[in-house]
Amino acid sequence: MKKIIIAILILGSLPCLTFAQDNVEGDTLIPMEVQRQIFVYGAAKKYNDKMMQLSTLYNLLAFNRNNSAILDSIALIYFGLQQYVSAALDKCRCCFAKSQR
């Protein structure tokens, strides 16, 4: 009899445990889309995919405009790709963003 009651309690609590996992995304302070972009950027950096790094940095820049750290990272990637004009323009934009604070 005890085994049946314990089995019913365990089986009855399983749906509650699965629904608790869905709320993990809402508990963090960083939006889920930003976390995804950070993860993609890390993977692109790991595999040395410069174009994907640029893409994710621009996506992150859309969430946090005038973030000088992101602008610096974009400029460094352009410099590493030997696109010096883009690097200079992005660095100027970074300096302009710092002066607007």
C-alpha positions as CSV (number, residue, x, y, z in Angstrom):
1,M,0.0,0.0,0.0
2,K,2.8,2.4,0.9
3,K,4.5,1.7,-2.4
4,I,1.4,2.6,-4.4
5,I,1.0,5.9,-2.5
6,I,4.7,6.8,-3.0
7,A,4.4,5.9,-6.7
8,I,1.3,8.1,-7.0
9,L,3.1,11.0,-5.2
10,I,6.1,10.7,-7.4
11,L,4.1,10.5,-10.6
12,G,1.9,13.4,-9.5
13,S,4.9,15.7,-8.8
14,L,6.6,15.1,-12.2
15,P,4.4,17.7,-14.1
16,C,5.2,20.3,-11.4
17,L,9.0,19.7,-11.8
18,T,8.9,20.0,-15.6
19,F,7.0,23.3,-15.4
20,A,9.5,24.7,-12.9
21,Q,12.2,24.4,-15.6
22,D,10.3,26.7,-18.0
23,N,10.6,29.7,-15.6
24,V,14.5,29.6,-15.6
25,E,14.6,32.0,-18.6
26,G,12.5,34.6,-16.8
27,D,14.5,34.6,-13.7
28,T,17.7,36.0,-15.2
29,L,18.4,39.7,-15.5
30,I,19.8,39.4,-19.1
31,P,17.2,38.9,-21.8
32,M,17.3,35.5,-23.4
33,E,18.0,36.9,-26.9
34,V,21.1,38.7,-25.6
35,Q,22.3,35.5,-24.0
36,R,21.8,33.6,-27.3
37,Q,23.9,36.2,-29.1
38,I,26.6,36.1,-26.5
39,F,26.7,32.3,-26.8
40,V,26.9,32.5,-30.7
41,Y,29.7,35.1,-30.4
42,G,31.6,32.7,-28.1
43,A,31.2,29.9,-30.5
44,A,32.2,32.0,-33.5
45,K,35.3,33.2,-31.6
46,K,36.1,29.6,-30.7
47,Y,36.0,28.6,-34.3
48,N,37.6,31.8,-35.6
49,D,34.6,32.8,-37.7
50,K,35.2,36.6,-38.1
51,M,32.0,37.3,-40.1
52,M,29.8,35.6,-37.6
53,Q,31.6,37.5,-34.8
54,L,30.8,40.8,-36.6
55,S,27.2,39.7,-37.1
56,T,26.6,38.9,-33.5
57,L,28.4,42.0,-32.3
58,Y,26.1,44.1,-34.4
59,N,23.1,42.3,-33.0
60,L,24.4,42.9,-29.5
61,L,24.9,46.6,-30.5
62,A,21.2,46.8,-31.4
63,F,20.3,45.8,-27.9
64,N,22.8,48.1,-26.2
65,R,23.5,51.2,-28.4
66,N,26.7,53.2,-27.9
67,N,28.4,50.5,-25.9
68,S,32.0,51.3,-26.4
69,A,33.2,47.8,-25.6
70,I,31.2,46.3,-28.4
71,L,32.3,49.1,-30.8
72,D,35.9,48.4,-29.8
73,S,35.5,44.7,-30.5
74,I,34.0,45.5,-33.9
75,A,36.9,47.8,-34.7
76,L,39.5,45.2,-33.7
77,I,37.8,42.5,-35.9
78,Y,37.8,44.9,-38.9
79,F,41.5,45.7,-38.2
80,G,42.3,42.0,-38.0
81,L,40.6,41.5,-41.4
82,Q,42.7,44.3,-42.8
83,Q,39.7,46.5,-43.5
84,Y,41.3,49.6,-42.1
85,V,38.7,52.1,-43.3
86,S,35.9,50.2,-41.5
87,A,38.1,49.9,-38.4
88,A,38.8,53.6,-38.4
89,L,35.2,54.6,-39.0
90,D,34.1,52.3,-36.2
91,K,36.7,53.6,-33.9
92,C,35.6,57.2,-34.6
93,R,32.0,56.1,-33.8
94,C,33.3,54.6,-30.6
95,C,35.0,57.9,-29.6
96,F,31.8,59.8,-30.5
97,A,29.8,57.4,-28.3
98,K,32.2,58.0,-25.4
99,S,31.9,61.8,-25.8
100,Q,28.1,61.6,-25.7
101,R,28.1,60.2,-22.2
